[in-house]
Amino acid sequence: MAKKELRLSDQVIGQLRELLQLSMLTGTNFVDHCRALRLEESEKTEGTLILSESYTQGWNDMAKKFHQKAQEKAEQMAAGLAQDNEEGAVKSEDEVVISRDPQTGKLVEARQKIQN
């Protein structure tokens, strides 16, 4: 009896890429993430493996929580940035100020020296 050959769908290959990125960002083991993968044969394309519905739901839930934590961390970091205003600024010849959008924290103007 010949063994059935199976191949990975583009969905599974893309998920492997996501797992590699996750392991690099978090410093976790890529192999452990691969062990957690759950696959099933596609009903539409015989011999092709796709992500199982339960795995996909779990991944989406985890990604949502990960994104929320990252957003909270970004907001905490933005709250800790020095404010670009004249009151709290220490004025010296060497000081350089970066103007930032208070909402996004993004650079909105070029660097400039504070005028005495």
Helices and strands as residue ranges (DSSP letters): E 7-8, H 10-26, H 30-35, E 39-41, E 48-51, H 53-79, E 96-97, E 112-113
